[in-house]
Amino acid sequence: MNNKTLKVLEALQLSTEFLEKKGIESARTNAELLLADILGCSRLDLYLAFERPLNEIEKSKYREFIARRSKFEPLQYIIGKVEFYGYNFLVDKNVLIPRPETELLVEKITQIVDKNDHLNILDIGSGSGNISIALAKQIEQCSVIGIDISEEAVAVANKNCVQNEIVDKVKFLVQDFFTIENGFINQKFDLIVSNPPYVAEKEYTTLQEEIINYEPKIAVTDFSDGFNFYSAIIKKSNGMLNRGGYLFFEAALGQSEKIAASMKESNFINVNVIQDYAKIDRIIYGQLK
């Protein structure tokens, strides 16, 4: 992309070829999404503007975006946002990028709970706030507390709270879950949900470059065997949940059987495992007896 006149279609073609050579999956989609963000339009709009010339500012920014993506920086960090469950969220290097499979977690919760009850919800490891905010938007009668050990993550979550106009129902706190005692903020919860760090330390180096080089390690691995958070949450939930309250987890491939067994051994009943669209056991939930 030099100083000559460069139209949308040519910019997309050149960028796609460049990203493909760098080993970026779905290179064309990436090229389109980055350019659409710069032009403030949708991907479909690009197809209606193939002959539109880019000005120098647009070309310069597109070069920057493509260069960053070629180094495997996640597209969501480059454009600074992501859609989750139909809502828009700000994201940066301080928070894990919300994944589509986590939408199944929110969906299952909204299907299970009684929306006529007022629910006190705790989100452990709230990150960008995507789970907390999506639940608060979907469940009319609820109050949500999201906790995260990262001050930077909580700052991002608070921005997302304002952006999604839900500040009256959601509160984010900087809190290390492992130091929480029973009677946390002098209340018990009707539902505890967590998508915790679940990658075992020994498996961390096998992950995609986008994750290893850019996403916060503390949000990905528990620096142990992958079950550290699950064990602690299950144990402490006995003192933090109301009787009959729900505990919901997201998990990775190969973890569901051990998590479900641990829940059953710890006074949880009606324990269920839900698969995602790839047939991976993804959601585990149960009720405190």
LOMIKOL-728488 format. One record per residue (C-alpha): x, y, z; residue in three letters. Coordinates in steps of 0.5 Angstrom, whole numbers, plus 500, padded with zeros to 3 digits. Each point is the difference from the previous one (the first is absolute). Example, Ala and Ser with C-alpha at 12.3 -4.5 7.8 and 13.67 -1.06 7.14 Angstrom:
REM LOMIKOL-728488
{X 525; Y 491; Z 516; rest Ala}
{X 502; Y 507; Z 498; rest Ser}
REM end
This chain:
REM LOMIKOL-728488
{X 500; Y 500; Z 500; rest Met}
{X 504; Y 506; Z 497; rest Asn}
{X 498; Y 507; Z 499; rest Asn}
{X 496; Y 499; Z 494; rest Lys}
{X 493; Y 500; Z 500; rest Thr}
{X 497; Y 494; Z 503; rest Leu}
{X 493; Y 497; Z 500; rest Lys}
{X 497; Y 496; Z 505; rest Val}
{X 500; Y 494; Z 496; rest Leu}
{X 507; Y 500; Z 498; rest Glu}
{X 502; Y 502; Z 507; rest Ala}
{X 496; Y 493; Z 502; rest Leu}
{X 503; Y 496; Z 495; rest Gln}
{X 507; Y 502; Z 502; rest Leu}
{X 499; Y 500; Z 508; rest Ser}
{X 497; Y 493; Z 499; rest Thr}
{X 506; Y 497; Z 496; rest Glu}
{X 505; Y 503; Z 505; rest Phe}
{X 496; Y 497; Z 506; rest Leu}
{X 500; Y 493; Z 497; rest Glu}
{X 507; Y 500; Z 499; rest Lys}
{X 501; Y 502; Z 507; rest Lys}
{X 496; Y 494; Z 502; rest Gly}
{X 494; Y 504; Z 502; rest Ile}
{X 493; Y 495; Z 500; rest Glu}
{X 494; Y 503; Z 497; rest Ser}
{X 505; Y 506; Z 497; rest Ala}
{X 494; Y 503; Z 495; rest Arg}
{X 495; Y 500; Z 506; rest Thr}
{X 506; Y 504; Z 504; rest Asn}
{X 501; Y 504; Z 495; rest Ala}
{X 493; Y 502; Z 499; rest Glu}
{X 499; Y 501; Z 507; rest Leu}
{X 506; Y 505; Z 501; rest Leu}
{X 498; Y 504; Z 494; rest Leu}
{X 493; Y 500; Z 502; rest Ala}
{X 502; Y 503; Z 507; rest Asp}
{X 504; Y 505; Z 497; rest Ile}
{X 495; Y 503; Z 495; rest Leu}
{X 494; Y 499; Z 506; rest Gly}
{X 496; Y 495; Z 495; rest Cys}
{X 498; Y 493; Z 500; rest Ser}
{X 503; Y 495; Z 496; rest Arg}
{X 494; Y 500; Z 496; rest Leu}
{X 501; Y 507; Z 498; rest Asp}
{X 507; Y 499; Z 498; rest Leu}
{X 497; Y 496; Z 494; rest Tyr}
{X 496; Y 506; Z 498; rest Leu}
{X 506; Y 504; Z 500; rest Ala}
{X 506; Y 496; Z 497; rest Phe}
{X 501; Y 506; Z 495; rest Glu}
{X 501; Y 505; Z 506; rest Arg}
{X 507; Y 503; Z 500; rest Pro}
{X 503; Y 500; Z 507; rest Leu}
{X 503; Y 507; Z 503; rest Asn}
{X 507; Y 500; Z 503; rest Glu}
{X 498; Y 500; Z 507; rest Ile}
{X 496; Y 493; Z 498; rest Glu}
{X 505; Y 497; Z 497; rest Lys}
{X 505; Y 502; Z 505; rest Ser}
{X 496; Y 497; Z 506; rest Lys}
{X 498; Y 494; Z 495; rest Tyr}
{X 507; Y 498; Z 500; rest Arg}
{X 501; Y 501; Z 507; rest Glu}
{X 494; Y 495; Z 501; rest Phe}
{X 503; Y 495; Z 495; rest Ile}
{X 507; Y 500; Z 503; rest Ala}
{X 497; Y 499; Z 507; rest Arg}
{X 496; Y 494; Z 498; rest Arg}
{X 506; Y 497; Z 496; rest Ser}
{X 503; Y 499; Z 507; rest Lys}
{X 494; Y 496; Z 502; rest Phe}
{X 498; Y 506; Z 505; rest Glu}
{X 492; Y 498; Z 500; rest Pro}
{X 495; Y 504; Z 496; rest Leu}
{X 496; Y 502; Z 506; rest Gln}
{X 506; Y 503; Z 503; rest Tyr}
{X 502; Y 504; Z 494; rest Ile}
{X 493; Y 503; Z 499; rest Ile}
{X 499; Y 500; Z 508; rest Gly}
{X 493; Y 497; Z 500; rest Lys}
{X 496; Y 493; Z 499; rest Val}
{X 492; Y 498; Z 500; rest Glu}
{X 498; Y 495; Z 505; rest Phe}
{X 493; Y 498; Z 501; rest Tyr}
{X 498; Y 506; Z 495; rest Gly}
{X 503; Y 505; Z 505; rest Tyr}
{X 506; Y 504; Z 498; rest Asn}
{X 506; Y 500; Z 505; rest Phe}
{X 507; Y 503; Z 500; rest Leu}
{X 506; Y 496; Z 501; rest Val}
{X 507; Y 501; Z 500; rest Asp}
{X 506; Y 496; Z 502; rest Lys}
{X 498; Y 500; Z 508; rest Asn}
{X 494; Y 495; Z 498; rest Val}
{X 499; Y 494; Z 497; rest Leu}
{X 496; Y 500; Z 494; rest Ile}
{X 493; Y 498; Z 501; rest Pro}
{X 499; Y 493; Z 496; rest Arg}
{X 494; Y 498; Z 496; rest Pro}
{X 499; Y 494; Z 504; rest Glu}
{X 499; Y 504; Z 506; rest Thr}
{X 494; Y 503; Z 497; rest Glu}
{X 497; Y 493; Z 502; rest Leu}
{X 502; Y 501; Z 507; rest Leu}
{X 495; Y 506; Z 500; rest Val}
{X 495; Y 497; Z 496; rest Glu}
{X 499; Y 494; Z 505; rest Lys}
{X 500; Y 504; Z 506; rest Ile}
{X 494; Y 504; Z 497; rest Thr}
{X 497; Y 494; Z 498; rest Gln}
{X 500; Y 496; Z 507; rest Ile}
{X 499; Y 506; Z 505; rest Val}
{X 493; Y 503; Z 502; rest Asp}
{X 500; Y 507; Z 497; rest Lys}
{X 494; Y 502; Z 505; rest Asn}
{X 505; Y 499; Z 506; rest Asp}
{X 505; Y 505; Z 502; rest His}
{X 507; Y 497; Z 499; rest Leu}
{X 506; Y 502; Z 503; rest Asn}
{X 506; Y 498; Z 496; rest Ile}
{X 507; Y 499; Z 501; rest Leu}
{X 505; Y 500; Z 494; rest Asp}
{X 507; Y 497; Z 502; rest Ile}
{X 506; Y 502; Z 495; rest Gly}
{X 495; Y 505; Z 496; rest Ser}
{X 505; Y 503; Z 496; rest Gly}
{X 497; Y 505; Z 495; rest Ser}
{X 494; Y 499; Z 503; rest Gly}
{X 496; Y 497; Z 494; rest Asn}
{X 497; Y 494; Z 504; rest Ile}
{X 498; Y 505; Z 506; rest Ser}
{X 497; Y 505; Z 495; rest Ile}
{X 497; Y 495; Z 495; rest Ala}
{X 496; Y 497; Z 506; rest Leu}
{X 498; Y 506; Z 503; rest Ala}
{X 497; Y 503; Z 493; rest Lys}
{X 496; Y 493; Z 500; rest Gln}
{X 498; Y 499; Z 507; rest Ile}
{X 495; Y 506; Z 502; rest Glu}
{X 500; Y 498; Z 507; rest Gln}
{X 507; Y 499; Z 502; rest Cys}
{X 506; Y 504; Z 503; rest Ser}
{X 507; Y 497; Z 498; rest Val}
{X 507; Y 501; Z 503; rest Ile}
{X 506; Y 498; Z 496; rest Gly}
{X 507; Y 499; Z 503; rest Ile}
{X 507; Y 500; Z 497; rest Asp}
{X 507; Y 500; Z 503; rest Ile}
{X 502; Y 505; Z 495; rest Ser}
{X 499; Y 507; Z 501; rest Glu}
{X 501; Y 502; Z 492; rest Glu}
{X 495; Y 495; Z 499; rest Ala}
{X 495; Y 503; Z 504; rest Val}
{X 501; Y 506; Z 497; rest Ala}
{X 498; Y 498; Z 493; rest Val}
{X 494; Y 496; Z 503; rest Ala}
{X 498; Y 507; Z 503; rest Asn}
{X 500; Y 503; Z 494; rest Lys}
{X 496; Y 495; Z 497; rest Asn}
{X 495; Y 501; Z 505; rest Cys}
{X 499; Y 507; Z 498; rest Val}
{X 500; Y 498; Z 493; rest Gln}
{X 494; Y 495; Z 501; rest Asn}
{X 497; Y 505; Z 504; rest Glu}
{X 499; Y 495; Z 506; rest Ile}
{X 504; Y 503; Z 506; rest Val}
{X 494; Y 500; Z 504; rest Asp}
{X 500; Y 492; Z 500; rest Lys}
{X 507; Y 498; Z 500; rest Val}
{X 506; Y 501; Z 504; rest Lys}
{X 507; Y 498; Z 499; rest Phe}
{X 505; Y 499; Z 505; rest Leu}
{X 508; Y 499; Z 501; rest Val}
{X 500; Y 494; Z 504; rest Gln}
{X 504; Y 494; Z 500; rest Asp}
{X 495; Y 494; Z 501; rest Phe}
{X 505; Y 495; Z 504; rest Phe}
{X 500; Y 505; Z 505; rest Thr}
{X 492; Y 501; Z 501; rest Ile}
{X 497; Y 498; Z 506; rest Glu}
{X 493; Y 497; Z 501; rest Asn}
{X 495; Y 506; Z 501; rest Gly}
{X 504; Y 504; Z 494; rest Phe}
{X 497; Y 507; Z 500; rest Ile}
{X 495; Y 498; Z 505; rest Asn}
{X 495; Y 496; Z 496; rest Gln}
{X 499; Y 493; Z 496; rest Lys}
{X 499; Y 499; Z 493; rest Phe}
{X 494; Y 496; Z 496; rest Asp}
{X 505; Y 499; Z 494; rest Leu}
{X 508; Y 500; Z 500; rest Ile}
{X 503; Y 499; Z 493; rest Val}
{X 507; Y 500; Z 497; rest Ser}
{X 504; Y 499; Z 494; rest Asn}
{X 507; Y 499; Z 504; rest Pro}
{X 507; Y 499; Z 497; rest Pro}
{X 500; Y 493; Z 499; rest Tyr}
{X 506; Y 499; Z 495; rest Val}
{X 505; Y 495; Z 504; rest Ala}
{X 507; Y 504; Z 501; rest Glu}
{X 503; Y 494; Z 496; rest Lys}
{X 495; Y 501; Z 494; rest Glu}
{X 501; Y 508; Z 499; rest Tyr}
{X 506; Y 500; Z 495; rest Thr}
{X 495; Y 495; Z 495; rest Thr}
{X 495; Y 506; Z 500; rest Leu}
{X 499; Y 505; Z 494; rest Gln}
{X 505; Y 505; Z 499; rest Glu}
{X 495; Y 505; Z 501; rest Glu}
{X 498; Y 498; Z 507; rest Ile}
{X 508; Y 499; Z 502; rest Ile}
{X 502; Y 506; Z 498; rest Asn}
{X 494; Y 505; Z 501; rest Tyr}
{X 495; Y 498; Z 505; rest Glu}
{X 501; Y 500; Z 507; rest Pro}
{X 503; Y 494; Z 503; rest Lys}
{X 497; Y 500; Z 506; rest Ile}
{X 493; Y 500; Z 497; rest Ala}
{X 502; Y 494; Z 496; rest Val}
{X 504; Y 495; Z 504; rest Thr}
{X 499; Y 498; Z 508; rest Asp}
{X 508; Y 499; Z 500; rest Phe}
{X 498; Y 493; Z 503; rest Ser}
{X 496; Y 494; Z 497; rest Asp}
{X 494; Y 504; Z 497; rest Gly}
{X 496; Y 498; Z 506; rest Phe}
{X 502; Y 505; Z 505; rest Asn}
{X 495; Y 505; Z 499; rest Phe}
{X 494; Y 495; Z 499; rest Tyr}
{X 502; Y 496; Z 507; rest Ser}
{X 500; Y 507; Z 504; rest Ala}
{X 494; Y 502; Z 497; rest Ile}
{X 496; Y 494; Z 501; rest Ile}
{X 503; Y 500; Z 508; rest Lys}
{X 498; Y 507; Z 501; rest Lys}
{X 493; Y 500; Z 497; rest Ser}
{X 497; Y 496; Z 505; rest Asn}
{X 501; Y 506; Z 505; rest Gly}
{X 498; Y 505; Z 495; rest Met}
{X 494; Y 497; Z 496; rest Leu}
{X 493; Y 500; Z 503; rest Asn}
{X 497; Y 493; Z 500; rest Arg}
{X 498; Y 498; Z 493; rest Gly}
{X 504; Y 505; Z 497; rest Gly}
{X 504; Y 499; Z 494; rest Tyr}
{X 507; Y 499; Z 498; rest Leu}
{X 502; Y 501; Z 493; rest Phe}
{X 507; Y 499; Z 497; rest Phe}
{X 503; Y 500; Z 493; rest Glu}
{X 505; Y 495; Z 499; rest Ala}
{X 505; Y 497; Z 494; rest Ala}
{X 501; Y 493; Z 497; rest Leu}
{X 501; Y 495; Z 504; rest Gly}
{X 498; Y 503; Z 507; rest Gln}
{X 492; Y 499; Z 501; rest Ser}
{X 501; Y 493; Z 503; rest Glu}
{X 504; Y 502; Z 506; rest Lys}
{X 497; Y 507; Z 501; rest Ile}
{X 493; Y 496; Z 500; rest Ala}
{X 502; Y 495; Z 505; rest Ala}
{X 503; Y 505; Z 504; rest Ser}
{X 494; Y 504; Z 500; rest Met}
{X 496; Y 494; Z 502; rest Lys}
{X 505; Y 498; Z 506; rest Glu}
{X 499; Y 507; Z 503; rest Ser}
{X 492; Y 500; Z 501; rest Asn}
{X 498; Y 502; Z 493; rest Phe}
{X 494; Y 497; Z 497; rest Ile}
{X 497; Y 500; Z 493; rest Asn}
{X 507; Y 501; Z 497; rest Val}
{X 500; Y 500; Z 492; rest Asn}
{X 505; Y 501; Z 494; rest Val}
{X 498; Y 504; Z 494; rest Ile}
{X 504; Y 499; Z 493; rest Gln}
{X 502; Y 506; Z 496; rest Asp}
{X 499; Y 500; Z 492; rest Tyr}
{X 506; Y 496; Z 499; rest Ala}
{X 497; Y 494; Z 505; rest Lys}
{X 505; Y 502; Z 505; rest Ile}
{X 498; Y 500; Z 508; rest Asp}
{X 500; Y 507; Z 501; rest Arg}
{X 495; Y 502; Z 505; rest Ile}
{X 499; Y 497; Z 507; rest Ile}
{X 495; Y 502; Z 505; rest Tyr}
{X 496; Y 497; Z 506; rest Gly}
{X 496; Y 502; Z 507; rest Gln}
{X 503; Y 501; Z 507; rest Leu}
{X 496; Y 494; Z 504; rest Lys}
REM end
